[in-house]
Amino acid sequence: MLSEYKAAYKNELKYIKQVLDQPLTEEQIFNVEYIVLQRLIEKKLLLNLVDELNLKIRA
């Protein structure tokens, strides 16, 4: 899970830096950390729920 977080965080920072085209403040970096962590938690909870309900996910 830690490697997944690090990869997601790195990708999100890269994307935001490209969009903003300027350095991020410490507050913005903290917000990115929080958002990435929140997304990963939500993803894990949804996958657990899908598993508990025996649902199938189609691509």
N, C-alpha and C positions, 0 to 999 in steps of 0.2 A: 504493500500500500504506500510506503514511503517513496518508492521509486515512481509510482504512478503520480503521487502528489508533486514530486520534483519536476517531472516531465510536463504535467499540466500547468504548473506555475511558470516554468520557463517559456512554454508556448504562449501563455496568456500575456506575460510581460512583453514578449517579442511583438505580439499582435498590437498591444496597446501603444507601445513605443512607435510602431509604424504609423498607427492612426494619429496619434498626437504629434508626432515628429518633434518631441522635446523631452528632456529628462523628467522622470517622475519625482514627485515629492515623497517624503517619508510617509506621509498620511496616505497617499495614493498607493504606495507599495504595500502598506498594511492592508488597505482595502482589497487589493488584488489577492493577497495571501488569504484573507477571510473568504472572499468570493470563491476562490479555487477550492478551498477546504469544504465550504458549504456545498458546492456542486458535487464533489466526490462523495460526501456523506449522503446527499439526496440520491445519487446514482446507486450507491450500495443499498440504501433502504428500499428503493424501488426494485432492484434485482432480487433482494431477499423476499419482498412481497410477491413478486412474480413466481418465485420458487415455491413459496408457501401455498400459493393458490394453484400451483401446477399449470400455470399459463405458458403458452408457447409464444415466443417473439419471432416474427418473421421479418426478414430484411427486405 
